[in-house]
Amino acid sequence: PAPPQKVFETDIALKARGNSHFELLAAALRSLGIYSLRDVDSLRSTALGSASCSQLAAILALKRARAVTKKSTGGSELLRGAPQRTAAAIAALSASSAAITGSADGLLGADPTLIERICETCVGIFKQHGATRLDGPLLRPRTDRSSRSQAFNEADNAMGAGGPAEFLNADGTVLLLPEDSTCTFARAVARGGCGSLKRFSMSKVFHRSLAGGHPAEKLEASFDIIQDDPIARAEVFEAETVFLVCQILATIDASNSSWFLRISHTRLADAILDVCGVPQKDSARRATLRILTACTAPSPTSWQNENASNAVAFKNYLEIAAERHGLPQTSVDRLRIIFTKACLPLPSTNTGKACDLLYDGIERLRQIDTQKKALSRGKLKRFDDAHRSLKSVRLLLS
């Protein structure tokens, strides 16, 4: 059979292909009193002539309007008059935006007015903390030829991303578009050096589209603090960053459970990879970090299975990394000693228990090495680094 045509579609539109959203769209309109049975033929023809992502964007906008109605009226009334026409206009604008960008992805769908309002709120809070807008370079070279092969699509998909978007320049060099707003900026800082600063960025990031063709685009905000004062305590700046995120979530009324805050620690992650013997090879470490993110700290809506199912997925991902990224079997075994079923995922509502589980796993591996007399001075230092990093996380969360 002929290969499927690659078109400008985002992943969400590809997944929706073959599924009719007419009934969902009709139900969303009916819940606001905008749609009646005599409109069925007109609505069906409109739905058939629009892309899946446009329909999804309109449905999301209508559902938000319905949620507002329920909150303000107790759910007993339909929208009428100007509010009804406003809801219909916002839904139409969201559908048009999705048709142009090819995306209805994200919690807020494709409503450009709402996204603009949130961006303005975020920028205002960033500036309150003394940050200046400063974007990193657009492109960076691919440092490892095997780092973005097809080997790790499974873990990328679990995280809702397709990996970085690659392309060739006129000289045949493989370049990467930014998959996050931090990596290229961090490279620039490390290469050129800079003094103390606070910066923010709000720009598009790109991921390889699972549908092929044009990469999927997402809007990402980043806030960074660089401090070259050796006396300054890192916990102060970490606490400021967490406080800033809480300010933003409070401003946009993030009471919905789909919003969550993921806290990571680079030194802790590096120390765990080192004591587990993960090679310094870029692809192996990136693959392992993606596995840990996908399985130990997923979004609240991405994993609905029991811990046993998560443990099976964790085992399968590690086998893929071992086969295609050169992750040694000893590293796989050591990672599974630290991250038991109780860590897959880590408890998101009890950060103290999450830290305890990580501490117990690291200490369990340390005791095994002690019994086998395989605890070298370098490895002992990495165990100590892991414990210090966990202590820093506890201090921040307290």
N, C-alpha and C positions, 0 to 999 in steps of 0.2 A: 504493500500500500504506500501511497505517496505520503511523505512526511507532512505533519500539520503545518499550516501557514503561520509564520510568526507575525503577529500584529501588535500594534500599540495597545496592549491591555495590561492592566495590573493584575496581580495575583488574585485579588478578591473577585475581579470580573471573570477570570479564568475559572475559578472554583464555582462561580455561579452559572457558568455556561450550561445550557440544557435544563435549567430550572426556571420555572415561570414565577415571576414576582408579582403577577397581576393581582392575585388574591390578597397578598400582603399589602399591596398598595391600596387596593380597594378598601380593605379593612381599616387601614390607617386614616384614609379620607373619611370613611363612614363614622369613625369614632369622634371626629371633629364636626360632624354634621355637614361636610362639604360635598358628600357623594350620595347619590340616590340610585335606585335601580334603573331609572330612565337614562342615566349617564353611562351605562355599561358599555355600549358599543363604541362611544367616543373614547372612553378611557382605555378600552382594549386596543384600539387602533394606535393610540398614543403610546401605550406600553410596548407594543410590538415594534414600533419605529424607533425606540430609544435603547441605548446600551444598558446592560445589566447594572453597571456601576452607577448610571444615572438614576435608575429605579431605586437602587439601594440608598443612594444619597437622599432622594425625596422621602423615602420611608423613614429614615433616621430623623430627618427634620420634622416630619409630621408627628413622630412619636415623642420628640422633645416638646412640641407644642401641646400634645395631649397631657404629658406629665405636668407641665405648667398649669394647665386647666384643672387637673385633679388637685394640685396643691392649693390653688386659689379658691376653688369652688367646692372642694370636698368630693369631686368626681361626679356630681349630680347634674351638671349642666354641660351643654355643648357650646362651642364657640359660635358667636353670632356677630354679624355686622363687621366692623373694622378689624377686630381681632381675628375673625375667620379669614378675611381677605389677606391679612398680614401673614398668617400661617401658610396660606396657599402660595403667596408670593415668595416667602423664604424657601419653601419646598421646591418651587420652580427654579429659584436661583441656585440652590444646592445641586439640583439635577443638571443645570447648565454648566456649573463649575466642574462637576464630575465628568461631564462629556468632554470638556476641554482638556482637563488634566489627565483623564483616564483613570481616576482613582476616587473611590469612596471609602478609602481605608481610614482607620483611626476611630477613636471613641466618638468624636464630634462629627464624623462624616465629612462632607465636602462643603459645609456652610461657610462661605468666605467671610461673611460679616461677623460671625461668631469667632472664627479663627483670628480675624484682625483685632477684635476686641480683647481677646486673651493675650495676643502678642503685645498689644499696647500696655496691658496690665503688667505683664512680665518685665517689659523694658523699664517701666516706671519703678518697679521694685528693685531691679538690678541697679538702676542709677541711684536709688536711695542708699544703697550700700557702697556707693563710690566707684562702681565699675564703669569702664569705658568699652564701647563696642569695638572689637578687634577680631577680625576673622583670620583664620589660618590660610595657608596656601591651598589652592583648589586641588592640585594633583600631587601624587607621591609615587615613586617607583615601586614596583613589586620586588621585594627583596629575596623572596624564595619562590623559585619556579613552581614548586609543588604545593605552595601554601594555599592556593585556591583552586585545586582540582575538584573533580566531582566527588571526591572521597567523603566530603563532610556535609553533603546536602541534607542528610537526615537531621542532624543536630541544628543546622541553620533553620530548617523548616519548623522544628519544634519551638524555636525562638521567634518565629514569624519573620525571618529575614532570609534572603537568598544569597548572602555573601556580598563582597564588594564588587562593584561594576568595573570591568577591565576593558581597555581598548588599546590599540596600537597607534603610535605616532608615526610620522613620515619616516623615521629612522628604524622602525621596527621594534622600538622599546615598549614593553608592556607597562602601562600606567594605570593607576587606580583612582577612581573618583572617591571622594570621602564617604566612608560608610558611617562615620560619626564626626562630630565637630571638634573632637579633642585630639585625635591622633596626629593630624597634620600640624596643628598648633604646637603640640608637645615636641614634634620633630624639629620645628623651627626654633623653639626655645632652646632645645638641647644643642642645636647646631650653631646658633648665633649668640646665645646667651642674652640675658636681660636682667634688669633689676626687679625690685618689688613692684607688683601691679595687681590690680583686679580687672578682669576683663569678662565680657559676655559676648556671646555670638548667637544669632538666630538666623539660621540659613538651612538650605536644603541639604539632605544627605541622600545617597544613592545606593541601592541594592540591586543586585542582579535579579531581573524579573524571572519568576518561575514560568511565565508565559513566553519568555524569549523576547528579542527585540529591544525596544527602549527600556532602560532600567527603571525600576520603581523609585519614586521620589517620596521623601517624607520631610516634614519640617521639624527641626530639632533645635532646642535651646540649650546652651551650655554656659556655665558660670565657673570661672577658675580664679583661684588666688595663688599668686606666686610670691613667695617671701624668701629673701636671701639673708635675713637676720638670723644668725645661729641661736640667739637667745630666745626668739619667739617660739611659743609652744604651738605645735601643729593642731592640738585638740581645740584651740580657740577658733582657728579658721574652719576646721571641720564643723564645729558647732554652729558657726555663722552660716555655713552653707546649708546645713539641715534646717536652721531657722528660716532661711530665705525660701526654701522649698515649701515649708509649712505656711509661710505667708502667702505664697502663690496659691496653694491648694485651698486655703481659707478664703481667699478673695474670689475664687471662681466656684465656690461652694462644691467642693469635691467630696460630698458625703456619699456619693455612689461608690460601691465596693470595688468597681473596676479600677479605681485609682489606687495606686500603691507606691510606696517608697522603697527602693532597693538600695541598700548600703553595702558597698564593697570596700576592700582594703588590699591595695596592691602588694604591700610587703607580706601580708598574711598569705595571699595567694601564691606569691613567689616562693615563700618559705615552705608551703605545703608541697608545691611541685618539686622543690629541691629535695626534701626529705623522702619523697616518693620516687626519686630517681628519674623524673621526666627530663629527657634531653633538652639541651639549650636550643635545639633546632626549632626555628620559628613555627613551622606548621604543626609540630607535635604539641607545643605549648599552647598555641592558639586553639587547637582542636580540643585539648584537655580543658582549657578555661571555658570554652563554649559548652562542653558537656556539664561542667560543674554549675554554670549559670542556668542551663536548661533544666537540670534535674534537681538542684538543691534550692534554687531561688527563682522559680517560675512565676509568671503573673498569676493572679488569683483565678483568672478565667481560662488559662491555657491547660491546666491539669485538673481533671476531675476524678482521676482514678485513685485507688488506694495505694498505700506505700509499696505494697508488693508489686504492683504493676510498674510503678516508678523504678523500683529496683531492677526489674527486668529490662526496662529501657536503658537504665544506666549501664548495665552489663553489656547490652548490645552496642551502645555507643562506644564503649571502651574497646570492644572487639574490632569495631570499624577503625578506630584510631590506631590500634595495634597493627592492623593489616595494611592500612594505606598511608599512615603517617609515621610509621617507625616507632610507635610507642612500645617500649619493652614490656614483656609479659610480667616481669617483676614489678614494674611501675603500676600496671593494671591491678595486680594483687595487693600492692600497698595502698593504692587509692581505695580499694574496696574494704580494706581494714579500717580506714578512717571514716569513710562515708558508708555507714550501715543503713539499714532500712529506715531507722528513725531520722536520718538526715535527708531523706528523699521524699518530699522536700523538708528543709528545715522549718521549724514552727515559726510562722510569720507573726503571730499574735503574742509570742512570748520570746522576746529577743534574748533575755537572760538564759532561758533554756537552750536556745540555739547556740549561744556561746559555750554553754556547758557541754553540749553534744560534740562540738568541734574540739573542745579541750580534751574530752574523754577519748575521742578518736585519735588525736595526736599523741596523747600520753600512752594509749594502748600500743601504738606503733613503736613508740620509744622503748617501752618495756620489752617488746619482742626483740628489738635490736640489742638491748642490754643483755638479754638472756643468751643471744647468739654471739655476743661479744663482737658485734659489727658496728659499734658506735664510735666512729672516728671523731677527731676534734672538729673537723669542718661540719660534719653532720650534726654534732651536738650544738654547734653554734646556730645552725638553721632551726633546730628544735626550739632553742631559746628565743630566736627571732619570732617564731610562730606564737609562742606564749606571750611575748611582749606585745605583739600586734593584737592578739586577742584582748589583752589587758587594756590597750588603747581603745579598742572598740567598746568594751564595757564602760570605760570612763566616758566616752562620747555619748553613749546611749543613756547613761545615768544623769 
